[in-house]
Amino acid sequence: MARGPIDLLDKSKKPASIMWYLAWPAIVEQILMTMVQYVDTAMVGSLGKVASAAVGLNTSTIWLINGINTAVGIGFSVQVARFIGSKENERAKQVVRQAVLAIGMVGIVLTCFLQLIAGHLPYWLGAEEAVIPHAISYMRYIGAGYLFNVAVLVSSNILRCTGDTKTPMFFNILTNLLNVVGNFLLIFPTRELTLFGTTFTMWGAGWGVSGAAISTALATAFSGIVLVSALFWKKSPAQISLRGDYSLDKKVMRDACIIGTPSALERITLSSGQIALTALITGVGTAALAAHQLAITAESLTYLPANGFSVAATTLVAQALGSGEKEMAFQYGKLCTQYAVAMMTITAAIMFALAPQLMGLFTPDQEVIALGAQVLRVIAFAEPFFALSIVIFGVLRGAGDTKWPFYISIVGMWGVRISAAFIMVNIWQIGLIGAWIAMLLDLVIRGAVCVHRFYKGNWRQVWSIT
């Protein structure tokens, strides 16, 4: 018989070993997916700064939509973890069945929405004329398969909250590798290649930016199908079957909305702020926009460990509180945060030292490399504070205290980042580096407020199972 996830609340095991059991697959997944993203970005970047700008123009909107999808996943996965912690496995299964219904409903709505806005978004953001057709094409193809994107994010969240971080790791990595292969075939035209001294003709579709989007959509469709299927075949306390009751459960859906809506608002707040920031930077020029997008990709290297510990924190806190172990929840949250800050400080130092080399991986344009290296060295000083907010947000979500991440995000993004960026870019005229100084201020303040909320401790009794 297949072996299921371990008992995460087993007090005979060391807390650090349980934390690492959950965190390491998530960290490895993040690292390998980012490496693949680097290759993906470099492939598009090799087409020139117009192509990079076309993809970058859509990135903040895609993050916004993905944030909503993640919030849907949080709404269901926190319930699943709580019920597993309280040994109410049948109620956990019912939540998973409702999540499958939600995937279909939300996926169809978002697919239609992205098709509607694709033709207007570049104009709303003030893109240069050369960028607009590529940006429209990219969003149309990405948006066509968003049902599967919802499936990936919701299913991955649920599997992780059952204690299974390895299955999402394996299939998300495989999907990204398939995306790279698809890019290789669809972005570039047919050309002559030399491998181990042998020259041969390599077929290519030559679809450029559109090819990158099609490859992403197809790879995501594969992952979405497999990960939803895993909810049925992967052994866990919340494993479901096709014979279960799939009628609408208003209470589960209501609780998912109560937990998930603040998370969705949080992501809308952050991503709409990113869109506003992109619009500000678009006015600086195409080189600045390309550098901004590529620097964001390079910066993602630093917060990979924190994301892994955040996944562990959400699961451990939710299950601990479900079993009534409030002190255990606090200690797990503290442990995850400490490890994340330490590791993110190290990765930030690496980014500071190798900033030009990191930018050079994605583009040959020297102007873009120089701009990107400057802003990476600015943001390196904010990364330990960013670690605090990433992991403590995970703690709060596990507790069902999803309102405070929203409150902190709206103040940080709009009260600090966007207002400061507007002053620095439009009034002080210091360009891209000014926008990233504003980002630094936001992340430092956000981290400090998160620490205050964590130690105040109110999150340990925010949401209870009824």
C-alpha positions in Angstrom: 0.0 0.0 0.0 1.2 3.5 -0.8 2.6 5.4 2.1 0.9 8.7 3.0 2.4 11.9 4.5 3.8 11.7 8.0 1.9 12.9 11.1 3.1 16.5 11.3 1.9 16.9 14.9 3.9 13.9 16.2 5.6 15.3 19.4 8.2 12.5 19.3 9.8 14.1 16.3 12.0 17.2 16.5 10.2 20.3 15.3 13.1 21.3 13.0 13.0 17.8 11.3 9.2 18.2 10.6 9.7 21.7 9.3 12.4 20.6 6.9 10.3 17.6 5.8 7.8 20.2 4.5 10.1 23.0 3.5 12.8 21.3 1.5 10.6 20.0 -1.4 9.1 23.5 -1.6 12.5 25.1 -1.6 13.9 22.7 -4.2 10.8 23.3 -6.3 11.2 27.0 -6.1 14.9 26.9 -7.0 14.5 24.6 -9.9 11.5 26.4 -11.2 13.3 29.7 -11.0 16.3 28.2 -12.9 13.9 27.2 -15.6 12.3 30.7 -15.4 15.8 32.1 -15.9 16.2 30.0 -19.1 12.7 31.0 -20.2 13.4 34.7 -19.7 16.8 34.4 -21.4 15.2 32.8 -24.4 12.7 35.7 -24.8 15.4 38.2 -23.9 17.5 37.0 -26.8 14.8 38.4 -29.1 15.6 41.9 -27.9 14.3 44.5 -25.4 10.9 44.9 -27.2 10.2 41.2 -26.6 11.3 41.5 -22.9 9.1 44.6 -22.5 6.1 42.8 -24.1 6.3 40.0 -21.6 7.1 42.3 -18.7 4.1 44.5 -19.5 1.8 41.6 -18.8 3.7 40.2 -15.8 2.0 42.2 -13.1 -1.4 41.4 -14.4 -0.6 37.7 -14.5 0.7 37.9 -10.9 -2.6 39.6 -10.0 -4.7 36.8 -11.5 -2.4 34.1 -10.1 -2.8 35.8 -6.7 -6.5 35.4 -6.9 -6.0 31.7 -7.8 -3.7 31.2 -4.9 -6.3 32.9 -2.6 -8.9 30.3 -3.8 -6.4 27.6 -2.9 -5.8 29.1 0.5 -9.6 29.3 1.2 -9.8 25.5 0.8 -6.4 24.3 1.9 -6.5 26.0 5.3 -9.8 24.2 6.0 -8.3 20.9 4.9 -5.3 21.3 7.2 -7.5 22.3 10.1 -9.7 19.3 9.7 -6.7 16.9 9.4 -5.3 18.4 12.6 -8.6 17.8 14.4 -8.8 14.2 12.9 -12.0 15.0 11.0 -10.9 13.4 7.7 -14.4 13.1 6.2 -14.9 16.9 6.5 -11.4 17.4 4.9 -12.5 15.3 2.0 -15.7 17.3 1.6 -13.6 20.5 1.4 -11.4 19.0 -1.4 -14.5 18.0 -3.4 -15.8 21.6 -3.2 -12.4 22.8 -4.3 -12.7 20.7 -7.4 -16.0 22.4 -8.2 -14.4 25.8 -7.5 -11.5 25.1 -10.0 -14.0 24.7 -12.8 -16.1 27.8 -12.0 -13.2 30.2 -11.3 -11.1 28.8 -14.2 -13.8 29.5 -16.8 -14.5 33.0 -15.4 -10.8 34.0 -15.5 -10.2 32.6 -18.9 -13.0 34.8 -20.3 -11.8 37.8 -18.4 -8.2 37.6 -19.7 -9.5 37.3 -23.3 -11.6 40.4 -22.8 -8.8 42.6 -21.5 -5.9 41.3 -23.6 -6.5 43.8 -26.4 -6.7 46.8 -24.1 -4.1 46.2 -21.4 -1.0 47.5 -23.3 -2.9 50.8 -24.1 -4.0 51.2 -20.5 -0.3 50.8 -19.4 1.0 53.3 -22.0 3.2 50.8 -23.9 5.3 52.0 -26.8 3.8 51.2 -30.3 6.4 48.5 -31.1 5.6 46.6 -27.9 1.8 46.5 -28.2 1.1 43.7 -30.7 3.5 41.3 -29.0 2.0 42.1 -25.6 -1.6 41.5 -26.9 -0.6 38.2 -28.5 1.2 37.0 -25.4 -1.8 37.6 -23.1 -4.3 36.0 -25.4 -2.4 32.7 -25.5 -1.6 32.7 -21.8 -5.2 33.4 -20.9 -6.6 30.7 -23.2 -5.6 28.0 -20.7 -6.3 29.6 -17.4 -8.6 26.9 -16.2 -5.5 24.7 -15.9 -3.6 27.5 -14.1 -6.3 27.6 -11.4 -6.1 23.8 -11.2 -2.3 23.9 -10.6 -2.4 26.5 -7.8 -5.5 25.2 -6.0 -4.4 21.5 -6.1 -0.8 22.3 -5.1 -2.0 24.3 -2.1 -4.3 21.5 -1.0 -1.6 18.8 -1.4 0.9 20.8 0.6 -1.6 21.3 3.4 -2.1 17.6 3.7 1.7 17.4 4.3 2.6 16.3 0.8 5.0 18.9 -0.7 6.8 16.3 -2.9 4.0 15.7 -5.5 3.6 19.5 -6.3 7.4 19.8 -6.4 7.8 16.9 -8.9 5.1 17.9 -11.3 5.6 21.7 -11.2 9.3 21.1 -12.0 8.4 18.7 -14.9 6.0 21.3 -16.2 8.6 24.0 -16.3 11.1 21.7 -18.1 8.4 21.0 -20.7 7.9 24.8 -21.0 11.6 25.2 -21.8 11.5 22.5 -24.5 8.4 24.1 -25.9 10.1 27.5 -25.9 13.1 26.0 -27.8 10.8 24.7 -30.5 8.2 27.5 -30.7 10.1 30.7 -30.1 12.9 30.3 -32.6 12.8 29.6 -36.3 14.3 26.6 -38.1 18.1 26.9 -37.8 21.4 25.1 -38.0 22.7 23.8 -34.7 26.0 22.2 -33.8 26.2 19.6 -31.1 29.3 17.6 -30.2 30.8 18.6 -33.5 27.8 17.5 -35.6 25.8 20.2 -37.4 22.1 19.5 -38.1 18.9 21.4 -38.9 16.7 22.0 -35.9 13.0 22.7 -36.7 11.4 25.7 -35.1 8.1 27.5 -35.4 9.6 31.0 -35.2 6.6 32.4 -33.3 8.7 34.6 -31.0 6.8 36.0 -28.0 3.6 34.2 -29.0 5.6 30.9 -29.0 6.7 31.5 -25.4 3.0 32.0 -24.4 1.8 28.9 -26.2 4.5 26.8 -24.6 3.6 28.1 -21.2 -0.1 27.4 -21.7 0.4 23.8 -23.0 2.8 23.0 -20.1 0.4 24.4 -17.6 -2.4 22.3 -19.0 -0.4 19.2 -18.4 0.4 20.2 -14.8 -3.2 21.2 -14.1 -4.6 17.8 -15.3 -2.0 15.8 -13.3 -2.3 17.7 -10.1 -6.1 17.6 -10.0 -5.8 13.9 -10.6 -3.4 13.6 -7.6 -6.3 14.7 -5.3 -7.9 11.4 -6.3 -5.0 9.0 -6.4 -2.5 10.4 -3.9 -2.9 8.7 -0.5 -3.6 11.2 2.3 -6.3 11.9 5.0 -8.1 14.1 2.4 -7.9 11.7 -0.6 -11.2 11.8 -2.6 -12.9 9.5 -5.1 -15.3 10.1 -8.0 -18.0 8.4 -6.0 -18.2 11.2 -3.4 -20.9 13.9 -3.0 -20.1 16.8 -5.3 -23.2 18.9 -4.7 -22.6 22.4 -3.7 -21.8 22.8 0.0 -22.7 26.4 1.0 -20.9 26.3 4.3 -17.6 25.1 2.9 -17.8 27.7 0.1 -18.7 30.4 2.6 -15.7 29.5 4.8 -13.5 29.4 1.8 -14.7 32.9 1.0 -14.1 34.1 4.5 -10.6 32.8 4.5 -9.7 33.4 0.9 -11.3 36.8 0.2 -8.8 38.8 2.3 -5.9 36.9 0.6 -7.4 37.7 -2.8 -7.7 41.4 -1.8 -4.1 41.2 -0.6 -2.9 39.9 -4.0 -5.1 42.5 -5.8 -3.5 45.2 -3.7 0.0 44.0 -4.3 -0.4 43.2 -8.0 -2.4 46.3 -8.8 0.4 48.2 -7.2 2.9 46.4 -9.4 0.8 47.3 -12.4 0.8 51.0 -11.3 4.6 50.8 -10.8 5.0 49.2 -14.2 3.0 52.1 -15.7 5.3 54.6 -13.9 8.4 52.8 -15.2 6.9 52.5 -18.8 7.1 56.3 -18.9 10.8 56.2 -18.3 11.4 54.1 -21.4 11.6 50.6 -23.0 15.1 50.0 -21.6 14.0 50.8 -18.0 10.9 48.6 -18.4 13.0 45.7 -19.7 15.5 46.2 -16.9 12.7 46.3 -14.3 11.2 43.1 -15.5 14.5 41.2 -15.8 15.7 42.5 -12.4 12.4 41.2 -10.8 13.2 37.8 -12.3 16.8 37.9 -11.0 15.6 39.0 -7.5 13.4 36.0 -7.2 16.6 34.0 -6.5 16.8 35.6 -3.0 13.3 34.8 -1.7 13.1 31.1 -2.8 14.0 29.8 0.7 11.5 32.1 2.4 8.7 30.8 0.1 9.5 27.3 1.1 9.4 28.1 4.8 6.2 30.0 4.3 4.6 26.8 2.8 5.8 24.9 5.8 4.5 27.5 8.2 1.0 27.6 6.7 0.6 23.8 7.0 2.1 23.4 10.4 0.2 26.3 12.0 -3.1 25.3 10.4 -2.8 21.6 11.6 -1.5 22.7 15.1 -4.4 25.1 15.6 -6.8 22.5 14.3 -5.6 20.1 17.1 -5.8 22.9 19.7 -2.0 23.2 20.1 -1.6 27.0 20.1 1.9 27.0 21.6 3.1 24.5 19.0 1.7 26.7 16.3 3.6 29.7 17.7 6.9 27.8 18.0 6.6 26.5 14.4 5.9 30.0 13.1 9.0 31.3 15.0 11.2 28.5 13.8 10.2 28.9 10.1 10.8 32.7 10.3 14.2 32.4 11.8 15.5 29.9 9.2 14.0 32.0 6.4 15.7 35.3 7.5 19.0 33.6 7.9 18.9 32.0 4.4 17.5 35.1 2.7 20.3 37.2 4.1 22.8 34.9 2.5 21.0 34.8 -0.9 20.7 38.7 -0.8 24.5 39.0 -0.3 25.1 36.7 -3.3 22.7 38.8 -5.4 24.5 42.0 -4.4 27.9 40.6 -5.3 26.8 39.1 -8.7 24.2 41.6 -9.8 25.7 42.4 -13.3 26.3 38.7 -13.9 22.7 37.8 -13.0 21.4 40.5 -15.4 23.8 39.3 -18.1 22.1 35.9 -18.1 18.9 37.4 -19.5 19.9 40.0 -22.0 23.0 41.1 -24.1 21.8 44.7 -23.9 24.4 46.6 -21.9 22.1 49.5 -20.9 19.5 47.0 -19.5 22.3 45.1 -17.6 23.6 48.3 -16.0 20.2 49.5 -14.9 19.2 46.1 -13.6 22.4 45.7 -11.6 21.9 49.0 -9.9 18.4 48.2 -8.7 19.3 44.7 -7.6 22.0 46.1 -5.3 19.5 48.6 -3.8 16.9 45.9 -3.1 19.4 43.5 -1.6 19.3 45.5 1.7 15.5 44.9 2.0 15.6 41.1 1.6 15.8 40.0 5.3 12.8 42.2 6.0 11.0 40.7 3.0 11.7 37.2 4.5 9.8 38.3 7.7 6.7 39.3 5.8 6.8 36.2 3.5 6.9 33.7 6.3 4.7 35.6 8.8 2.1 36.0 6.1 2.2 32.2 5.8 1.7 31.9 9.5 -1.2 34.2 9.5 -2.9 32.4 6.6 -2.5 29.1 8.4 -4.3 30.6 11.3 -7.1 31.9 9.1 -6.0 35.4 10.0 -5.9 36.5 6.3 -7.1 40.1 7.0 -3.9 41.3 8.5 -1.7 40.4 5.5 -4.2 42.4 3.4 -4.0 45.4 5.8 -0.2 45.3 5.9 0.0 45.0 2.1 -2.3 47.8 1.3 -0.4 50.2 3.6 3.0 49.1 2.3 2.2 49.0 -1.4 0.0 52.1 -1.8 0.8 54.1 1.3 4.6 53.7 0.9 5.8 52.1 -2.4 3.5 53.7 -5.0 3.4 57.2 -3.4 7.2 57.2 -2.9 7.8 55.9 -6.4 5.6 58.6 -7.9 7.6 61.2 -6.1 11.0 59.8 -7.1 10.1 59.0 -10.7 7.9 61.9 -11.7 8.9 64.7 -9.3 12.6 64.0 -8.4 13.2 62.5 -11.9 15.6 59.8 -10.7 14.1 57.1 -12.9 14.1 53.3 -12.3 16.4 53.4 -9.3 13.9 55.7 -7.5 11.1 53.2 -8.0 13.3 50.4 -6.4 14.2 52.6 -3.5 10.5 53.0 -2.9 10.2 49.2 -3.0 13.0 48.9 -0.4 11.1 51.3 2.0 7.9 49.3 1.5 9.6 45.9 2.3 11.4 47.2 5.4 8.2 48.7 6.9 6.1 45.6 6.0 8.6 43.3 7.7 8.6 45.3 10.9 4.8 45.4 11.1 4.6 41.6 10.5 7.0 41.0 13.5 4.7 43.1 15.7 1.6 41.2 14.6 3.3 37.8 15.1 4.5 38.5 18.7 1.2 40.1 19.7 -0.3 36.6 19.2 -3.9 37.5 18.4 -3.7 35.3 15.3 -3.8 32.1 17.4 -7.5 32.4 18.0 -8.8 34.1 14.8 -10.7 31.4 13.0 -12.2 28.2 14.5 -13.8 25.2 13.1 -17.6 25.0 13.5 
